[in-house]
Amino acid sequence: MKKQILQISGASLLAFSCVLAGCSKADDVSLEDATEVALDDSNNTTETASNIDAKEQDGEYVVQFNVDNGQYTYTLGKDGIIRDCVFDRDQGTSTAHAPAEQQPAAPVENTNEQQPKEAENPTEEGVVSEQDAVNAALANAGLEEADVSELSVKLNKKKTEYTVEFVYGDARNQVTVNAETGEVISSIFI
């Protein structure tokens, strides 16, 4: 009898919580959550960003906002995953989450003293260059090489990922870039 009461209570509790939660897909995020993801990815807050415009468009979320040196436009899926990010600097240049070969090339400080010139060329067939990895990492952060210091880039032993590290302001950033596609996999502060 006690076991039956517990089962009925558990089922009632589950049904009640479903009613309170709206029985919606747990994977979908709200427009407010998508806005927070975009601000967080760009290292901004509602205090440092202005003209924040977030809307649902074509089954995705589009979040736009201004910062001191330009404007971000993020496209996020309903699952909260960033699909695209474009940063337009006030000077009219643009950086985007795009394949690395579309990013402008600039010199890299190579931390591997034995191979100083290989930063400009692909290291293997099917692997993007160190410079392309740096460009993708900086574009992900909405920065250019002139904006950062202590820039380093390393290809892992399996030749599948680059680790790009740099300092911007007082924050050290570590970005992982897919060595085959040049796309950013992750970006963290260390």
C-alpha positions as CSV (number, residue, x, y, z in Angstrom):
1,M,0.0,0.0,0.0
2,K,2.8,2.4,0.9
3,K,4.6,1.6,-2.4
4,Q,1.4,2.3,-4.4
5,I,1.0,5.7,-2.7
6,L,4.6,6.6,-3.5
7,Q,4.1,5.6,-7.1
8,I,0.9,7.7,-7.4
9,S,2.6,10.6,-5.6
10,G,5.6,10.4,-8.0
11,A,3.4,10.3,-11.1
12,S,1.3,13.3,-9.8
13,L,4.5,15.3,-9.0
14,L,5.8,14.6,-12.5
15,A,2.6,15.6,-14.2
16,F,2.4,18.8,-12.1
17,S,6.0,19.7,-12.9
18,C,5.3,19.2,-16.6
19,V,2.3,21.6,-16.3
20,L,4.4,24.2,-14.5
21,A,7.3,23.8,-17.1
22,G,4.9,24.0,-20.0
23,C,5.9,20.6,-21.3
24,S,8.2,22.2,-23.9
25,K,11.3,20.8,-25.4
26,A,14.1,20.9,-22.8
27,D,16.7,21.5,-25.6
28,D,15.2,24.9,-26.6
29,V,16.6,28.0,-25.0
30,S,14.7,31.3,-24.6
31,L,15.5,34.5,-26.6
32,E,16.9,36.0,-23.4
33,D,19.2,33.0,-22.9
34,A,20.4,33.3,-26.5
35,T,21.2,36.9,-25.9
36,E,23.2,36.0,-22.8
37,V,25.1,33.4,-24.7
38,A,26.0,36.0,-27.4
39,L,27.1,38.6,-24.8
40,D,29.1,36.0,-22.9
41,D,30.8,34.7,-26.1
42,S,31.9,38.3,-27.0
43,N,33.1,38.9,-23.4
44,N,30.4,41.6,-22.9
45,T,27.5,42.2,-20.6
46,T,24.3,44.2,-20.7
47,E,26.3,47.0,-19.1
48,T,29.1,47.1,-21.8
49,A,26.8,46.5,-24.8
50,S,24.3,49.0,-26.2
51,N,21.4,48.8,-28.6
52,I,20.8,45.1,-27.9
53,D,18.3,43.7,-30.4
54,A,17.3,40.1,-30.2
55,K,14.7,38.4,-32.4
56,E,13.5,35.1,-33.7
57,Q,14.0,34.8,-37.4
58,D,13.7,31.7,-39.7
59,G,13.7,29.3,-36.8
60,E,16.9,30.8,-35.2
61,Y,17.7,33.6,-32.9
62,V,19.5,36.7,-34.2
63,V,21.2,38.9,-31.6
64,Q,22.8,42.3,-32.5
65,F,24.5,44.7,-30.2
66,N,27.0,47.5,-30.2
67,V,30.2,47.8,-28.2
68,D,32.8,50.5,-28.0
69,N,34.7,49.5,-31.2
70,G,32.0,48.0,-33.4
71,Q,28.9,45.8,-33.7
72,Y,28.3,42.1,-33.2
73,T,25.7,40.1,-35.0
74,Y,25.1,36.5,-33.7
75,T,23.0,33.8,-35.2
76,L,22.1,31.0,-32.7
77,G,20.1,27.9,-33.0
78,K,17.1,27.2,-30.8
79,D,19.5,24.9,-28.9
80,G,21.6,27.9,-27.9
81,I,24.6,26.9,-30.1
82,I,26.2,29.8,-32.0
83,R,25.9,29.2,-35.7
84,D,27.5,32.4,-36.9
85,C,29.1,35.5,-35.5
86,V,30.1,38.7,-37.4
87,F,31.9,41.6,-35.8
88,D,32.0,44.9,-37.8
89,R,34.6,47.3,-36.5
90,D,33.8,51.0,-36.6
91,Q,36.6,51.4,-39.2
92,G,34.5,49.4,-41.6
93,T,36.4,46.1,-41.5
94,S,34.7,42.9,-40.6
95,T,35.7,39.7,-38.9
96,A,33.5,36.6,-38.8
97,H,33.3,33.0,-37.7
98,A,34.2,31.6,-41.1
99,P,36.6,29.1,-42.6
100,A,40.1,30.4,-41.9
101,E,41.0,30.8,-45.6
102,Q,38.6,33.7,-45.8
103,Q,40.4,35.6,-43.0
104,P,43.2,38.1,-43.8
105,A,46.8,36.9,-43.2
106,A,49.1,38.6,-40.7
107,P,52.4,37.6,-39.2
108,V,52.4,35.2,-36.2
109,E,54.9,35.0,-33.3
110,N,55.9,31.3,-33.5
111,T,56.6,29.8,-30.1
112,N,58.4,26.8,-31.7
113,E,61.9,28.2,-32.2
114,Q,63.0,25.3,-34.4
115,Q,60.4,26.1,-37.1
116,P,60.0,29.9,-37.4
117,K,58.9,30.0,-41.0
118,E,56.3,27.2,-41.0
119,A,53.7,29.5,-39.4
120,E,52.9,30.9,-42.9
121,N,52.5,27.5,-44.7
122,P,50.3,24.5,-44.1
123,T,52.1,22.0,-41.9
124,E,50.6,18.9,-43.6
125,E,48.2,18.1,-46.4
126,G,44.7,18.8,-45.2
127,V,45.8,20.9,-42.2
128,V,45.3,24.7,-42.2
129,S,48.3,26.9,-41.5
130,E,49.1,28.3,-38.0
131,Q,48.3,31.8,-39.3
132,D,44.8,30.6,-40.4
133,A,44.3,29.2,-36.9
134,V,45.4,32.5,-35.3
135,N,43.0,34.4,-37.7
136,A,40.1,32.2,-36.8
137,A,40.8,32.5,-33.0
138,L,41.1,36.2,-33.1
139,A,38.0,36.6,-35.3
140,N,36.1,34.5,-32.8
141,A,37.0,37.1,-30.1
142,G,36.3,40.0,-32.4
143,L,40.0,41.0,-32.2
144,E,42.9,41.6,-34.5
145,E,46.6,40.8,-33.9
146,A,47.4,44.4,-33.0
147,D,44.8,44.1,-30.1
148,V,46.6,41.2,-28.3
149,S,49.9,40.3,-26.8
150,E,51.7,37.1,-25.9
151,L,50.3,35.3,-29.0
152,S,51.3,31.6,-29.3
153,V,50.0,28.8,-31.5
154,K,50.7,25.0,-31.3
155,L,49.5,22.0,-33.3
156,N,48.7,18.9,-31.2
157,K,50.6,15.7,-31.8
158,K,47.6,14.1,-33.7
159,K,47.6,17.2,-35.9
160,T,43.8,17.6,-35.4
161,E,43.7,20.8,-33.3
162,Y,45.6,24.0,-32.8
163,T,45.8,25.7,-29.5
164,V,46.0,29.5,-29.8
165,E,46.7,31.5,-26.7
166,F,46.8,35.3,-26.3
167,V,46.4,38.1,-23.8
168,Y,43.8,40.8,-24.3
169,G,43.7,43.4,-21.5
170,D,44.2,41.4,-18.3
171,A,42.6,38.2,-19.6
172,R,44.5,35.2,-21.1
173,N,42.5,33.4,-23.7
174,Q,42.9,29.9,-25.0
175,V,41.2,29.0,-28.2
176,T,41.0,25.5,-29.8
177,V,40.8,25.5,-33.6
178,N,40.0,22.5,-35.8
179,A,43.2,21.9,-37.8
180,E,41.4,20.5,-40.8
181,T,38.6,23.1,-41.2
182,G,40.0,26.1,-39.4
183,E,36.8,26.5,-37.3
184,V,36.9,27.4,-33.6
185,I,36.0,24.5,-31.4
186,S,36.2,26.2,-28.0
187,S,37.3,29.4,-26.4
188,I,38.1,29.8,-22.7
189,F,39.8,32.2,-20.3
190,I,42.8,30.6,-18.5
